[in-house]
Amino acid sequence: PFDRAGTGKARNSSPNMALYWSFLLPSFVCLAFICFNQCFLNDLGDQMKAAERRMKDISELQRQIGTYGKTQAIYEQYRKLTGRKKEKFYEQHSSEITACQAAKRYFNSLGLKKLPSMQSLKQEYAVLQAEKKKRYPEYRQAKEKMIELLTAKNNVERILGATEKEKNRDRQQGSR
């Protein structure tokens, strides 16, 4: 944009060019902030989603432990029986036996040899819930800032796009 003679004067110092450069720099700064904010927002979102997944897993584990605790005695009685008594017992308690077997399959799928205590699961759930509650205002604020930055970027692009259209129109009219 400067002359080749090295005088430091701008070659094209039209008002449109000044307007172009006055919006271009804020646009680059805005893009940098958008990239940074997007990374921060994604990181917070990933952390919150991971906490939510773990909370869901803990809830399911608690439910399965409760089911297993309620049905374990009936399942043990069923396993000790043989023959006709076993069949009759199964008919009477099929839902409890099936629930206990399903809980055992769930524990095996997780690779659990020893079940965690309900108290430790409740504590972990409470910690995750507190972290999520603490991060949410930060996430909401980052999301609002992202929307604000994207709006500013779109406004700058719209203004710059309008000046580009004006330049193209001026060039076309000048060549006629």
N, C-alpha and C positions, 0 to 999 in steps of 0.2 A: 503494500500500500504506500510505500515511500518512494520518492524519486530516486533515480540512479545517480544523480550528481552528488548525493550525500548531504544535501542541505538540511535534511530532517523534516522538510515540509511534506505533507501528505499529497500524493498525486491526485487522488480523487477525494476531495474534501466536500463533497455534496452533502446536503442535509440528510439525504437518505442513507448515505454511507455512515454518517455519524450516528444516526438512529440505529442502523444495523449493528455497529460495534457496541453501542450502549446497551443493547439487548443481548448480544452474543455472550459477553462475559458473565452476566448473571445467569444465563442459560447453562453455561458450563459449570458454574458453581452449583446451580440448582441440580444438575445431573449428578454431581459428586455427592451432594447431600442425599439425593434419592437413592443412589447406590448404597451409601452407608446405612441409611435408614432401612432400606429393604433387607440388607443383611442382618441388621439388628432385629427387625421385625420377624424375619424368618427364624432366627435363632431363638427368640422368645417363644414364638409359636411352636417350634419343635420341642422346646423344653416343656411347655404346657401340655402338648399332646402326649409326650412320653409319660408325664406325671398322670395324665388321665388314663392312659393305657394301663399303667401299673395299678392305679386305683381300681380299675375295672377287674384286673387280674386278682387283686387282693379280695375284692368283694366276692368273686366267683369261688376263690379258695375258701373263704370263710363259709360260704353257703355249702360247699362240698364237705367241709369238716363237720359242720352242724348235721348234715344229712348222715354222714358216716357215724357220728357219735350216737345218733338216735336209732340207727338200724344195725349197728355192729352186733349187739347182743342176739338179735333174732337171726342174723346171718351165721353167727357162731353155733347157735342151736341147730340150724339147718345143716351145717357142715358135719356135725356129729352124728346125725341120723343116717340110717341106711334103708334101702329097699322101699317098701310100701309106705312106711311112716314118713320118709323123706318126701315122697311125691305128695302125700296128703298135706304135710306141713307147707310145702311150696305153694299148693293151691290156696291155702289160708293166708299166707304171708308173701305172695308173689311181688307185690308192689314194694315192700320193704327190702326184700332180697335183691330185687332188680336195682333199686336205688343205691343200696350198699355196693353192689358190684360196679355200678356206674361211677360211684365216688372213688372206688379203688382204681378203676381204669384211668380216671382223671389224675389221681396222684401218681400213677405209674407213667402217664404221658409227660408229667412235669419232672420225672426222675426223683421224686421225693422218697427217701427211705424212712425218714422221721418227719412227722407232721409238725409244723411250727405251731406255737401256742397262739390261741386267739388273741391274747393280750398283746403279743408282739406284733401281730397283724394289725390290730386296732391302732397301736402306736405308730406304725409305719404309715398307715392310712391317714392318721391325723397330721403327721409331719408333711406328707405330700399335699394334703388339702390346704394346710397353712402356707406352703410354698406357692401353690397355685393361686391362692387368694392374694398373696403378696405381689406376685408377678402380674396379675391381671390389670391393675391400674397402669402399670408401666407399658404393658402390651397395648391397652386401649389408647394411651397417649401417643405411642409410636405409630399406631394405625391412623390416628387423627392427623398427626404430623405428615405421614405419608400421603394422605389424601390432599392435604394442603399443598405439599410440594408438587404433586402431580398436577393439581389445578394450576399452580403457578407455571409449571413447565408447559402445559397445554396453552396457557394464555400467551406465553412468550413465543411459542411455536406459531400460534395463530397470527400474532402481530408480525413476526418475521416472515411468515408465509405471505401475508398481505403485502409487505414491502417488496418481497421477491416478485410477486405478481405485478406490482406497479412497475418494477424495473423491466420485466419482460414486456409489458405493454408499451413502455417508453421506447424500448429497443425496437419493437415491431413498428411503432409509429415513426421512429427516426429513420428506419430503413426504407420507408415508402416514399 
